Amino acid sequence: MTINPDRLSPALRTEALEQILTERGLVDPAVMDKFISTYENDVGPLNGAKVVAKAWTDPEYRARLLAEGTSAIKELGFAGPQGEHIVVLENTPSLHHVVTCTLCSCYPWPVLGLPPGWYKDPAYRARIVREPRTVLAEMGLTLADDVEVKVWDSSSEVRYLVLPLRPAGTEDASEEELVGHVTRDMMVGVAR
């Protein structure tokens, strides 16, 4: 009897693939566990939120971040694979940036962690370029007609991070308090 792999859950397929790769000596489970732990615990949207909160509270850092994103992000200790060249795009009341990767799923891992499933979805990657306002509305973000929307296409050479607008009413908040206001979706540009 042949088992149709399409009927197995992604978790079972992943486990089976890991077992085969391990049995053949192609993957060391300890190395894989360390890689997964790194991206689950040490790398992720919290890193990006710290970058954004610092930019909201430190005008000199904000200027460096917008001028040379990669270097400014490294100042906070965030660097690594998929983060070799990060450009930071600043949202304003009249301009909204949104990021995609039309070829695959290039994503700034050191500041956002692993990309979410919707970011890798071919429908998102194609539609956000053709009809950004419609896709953003479907994701819960409706922008005023006078707000210009710019879509940026990440690649293996450059990845983008959106510097969102600082939320109203947070003028007296500390950098630490502001971290909790920042989401991954804001830093990709699909939320405000």
C-alpha positions as CSV (number, residue, x, y, z in Angstrom):
1,M,0.0,0.0,0.0
2,T,1.3,3.4,-1.0
3,I,0.7,6.4,1.3
4,N,-0.2,9.6,-0.4
5,P,2.1,12.3,1.2
6,D,-0.5,15.0,0.4
7,R,-2.8,13.4,2.9
8,L,-0.3,13.6,5.7
9,S,-0.1,16.7,8.0
10,P,2.8,19.1,7.4
11,A,4.1,18.1,10.9
12,L,4.2,14.4,9.9
13,R,5.8,15.1,6.6
14,T,8.4,17.2,8.3
15,E,9.1,14.5,10.9
16,A,9.5,11.9,8.2
17,L,11.8,14.1,6.1
18,E,13.9,14.8,9.2
19,Q,14.2,11.1,10.0
20,I,15.3,10.2,6.4
21,L,17.9,13.0,6.3
22,T,19.2,12.0,9.7
23,E,19.4,8.3,8.8
24,R,21.3,9.1,5.7
25,G,23.8,11.3,7.6
26,L,22.8,14.4,5.8
27,V,21.5,16.3,8.8
28,D,22.8,16.4,12.4
29,P,19.7,16.6,14.7
30,A,21.7,18.6,17.3
31,V,22.6,21.2,14.6
32,M,19.0,21.3,13.4
33,D,17.7,21.7,17.0
34,K,20.1,24.6,17.6
35,F,19.1,26.3,14.4
36,I,15.4,26.0,15.2
37,S,16.0,27.2,18.8
38,T,18.0,30.2,17.6
39,Y,15.2,31.4,15.3
40,E,12.4,30.6,17.8
41,N,14.1,32.2,20.9
42,D,16.9,34.6,19.8
43,V,15.8,35.9,16.5
44,G,12.4,37.2,15.6
45,P,10.0,40.1,15.6
46,L,11.0,41.2,19.1
47,N,14.4,42.2,17.6
48,G,12.7,44.3,15.0
49,A,10.4,45.8,17.6
50,K,13.4,46.9,19.6
51,V,14.9,48.6,16.5
52,V,11.6,50.4,15.8
53,A,11.2,51.5,19.4
54,K,14.7,52.9,19.5
55,A,14.1,54.8,16.3
56,W,10.9,56.3,17.7
57,T,12.7,57.5,20.8
58,D,16.2,58.4,19.5
59,P,16.2,60.8,16.6
60,E,20.0,60.3,15.9
61,Y,19.5,56.5,15.8
62,R,16.5,57.0,13.5
63,A,18.6,59.1,11.1
64,R,21.3,56.4,11.1
65,L,18.7,53.6,10.6
66,L,17.2,55.4,7.6
67,A,20.6,56.2,6.1
68,E,22.2,52.8,6.6
69,G,19.8,50.2,8.0
70,T,22.2,47.3,8.2
71,S,24.8,49.2,10.3
72,A,22.2,50.8,12.6
73,I,20.6,47.4,13.2
74,K,24.0,45.9,14.0
75,E,24.5,48.6,16.6
76,L,21.7,46.8,18.6
77,G,23.4,43.4,18.1
78,F,21.1,42.1,15.4
79,A,22.8,40.6,12.4
80,G,23.2,37.3,10.6
81,P,22.0,35.3,7.5
82,Q,19.3,37.0,5.5
83,G,20.3,40.3,7.1
84,E,23.4,41.3,5.2
85,H,21.8,44.3,3.5
86,I,18.6,45.8,5.1
87,V,17.0,49.0,3.9
88,V,14.6,50.7,6.2
89,L,11.5,52.4,4.8
90,E,9.8,55.0,6.8
91,N,6.0,55.2,6.8
92,T,4.5,58.7,7.0
93,P,0.9,60.0,7.3
94,S,0.8,60.3,3.5
95,L,3.1,57.3,2.4
96,H,2.7,53.7,3.3
97,H,5.3,51.0,2.5
98,V,4.6,47.3,2.1
99,V,7.1,44.5,1.5
100,T,7.0,41.3,-0.5
101,C,9.3,39.0,-2.4
102,T,7.9,38.1,-5.7
103,L,10.5,35.4,-6.5
104,C,10.5,33.4,-3.2
105,S,10.3,34.6,0.3
106,C,13.4,36.8,1.0
107,Y,12.9,38.2,4.5
108,P,15.1,40.0,7.1
109,W,15.4,37.1,9.5
110,P,17.6,38.8,12.1
111,V,14.9,41.4,12.8
112,L,11.7,39.6,11.9
113,G,12.5,35.9,12.5
114,L,11.1,33.3,10.1
115,P,8.6,34.5,7.5
116,P,4.9,33.8,8.1
117,G,3.1,31.4,5.8
118,W,1.1,34.2,4.1
119,Y,4.3,36.0,3.2
120,K,5.5,32.9,1.3
121,D,2.1,32.3,-0.3
122,P,2.2,32.8,-4.1
123,A,-1.1,34.6,-4.0
124,Y,0.2,37.3,-1.6
125,R,3.4,37.7,-3.5
126,A,1.6,38.2,-6.8
127,R,-1.4,40.2,-5.7
128,I,0.3,42.7,-3.3
129,V,2.1,44.1,-6.4
130,R,-0.9,44.3,-8.6
131,E,-3.6,45.3,-6.1
132,P,-1.9,46.4,-2.9
133,R,-4.9,48.3,-1.4
134,T,-7.2,45.3,-2.0
135,V,-4.8,42.8,-0.3
136,L,-4.1,45.2,2.6
137,A,-7.9,45.6,3.1
138,E,-8.3,41.8,3.1
139,M,-5.6,41.7,5.8
140,G,-7.4,44.3,7.9
141,L,-5.7,47.5,6.8
142,T,-7.7,50.1,5.0
143,L,-5.8,53.2,4.0
144,A,-7.2,56.6,3.1
145,D,-7.3,57.4,-0.6
146,D,-4.8,60.2,-0.1
147,V,-2.2,57.8,1.3
148,E,0.3,56.6,-1.4
149,V,1.2,52.9,-1.2
150,K,4.6,51.8,-2.4
151,V,5.4,48.1,-2.7
152,W,9.0,47.0,-2.3
153,D,10.3,43.7,-3.7
154,S,12.9,42.0,-1.5
155,S,15.6,40.0,-3.1
156,S,18.7,38.0,-2.2
157,E,20.7,41.3,-2.4
158,V,18.4,43.5,-0.3
159,R,15.7,43.0,2.3
160,Y,13.4,45.7,3.6
161,L,12.1,46.6,7.0
162,V,9.2,49.1,7.4
163,L,9.6,51.8,10.1
164,P,5.9,52.2,11.1
165,L,4.3,55.4,12.3
166,R,4.5,55.8,16.0
167,P,1.1,55.2,17.5
168,A,-0.8,58.2,18.7
169,G,-0.9,58.6,22.5
170,T,2.5,57.0,23.0
171,E,4.5,60.3,23.2
172,D,5.4,59.7,26.9
173,A,6.1,56.0,26.6
174,S,9.6,54.7,27.2
175,E,11.5,52.7,24.6
176,E,10.8,49.5,26.6
177,E,7.1,50.3,26.6
178,L,7.0,51.0,22.9
179,V,8.4,47.6,22.0
180,G,5.1,46.1,23.0
181,H,3.3,48.3,20.4
182,V,5.3,47.0,17.5
183,T,4.2,43.9,15.5
184,R,5.8,41.9,12.7
185,D,3.0,42.8,10.4
186,M,3.7,46.6,11.0
187,M,7.3,46.0,10.0
188,V,6.3,44.3,6.8
189,G,3.7,47.0,6.1
190,V,0.5,44.9,6.2
191,A,-0.7,46.6,9.5
192,R,-0.4,50.1,11.1
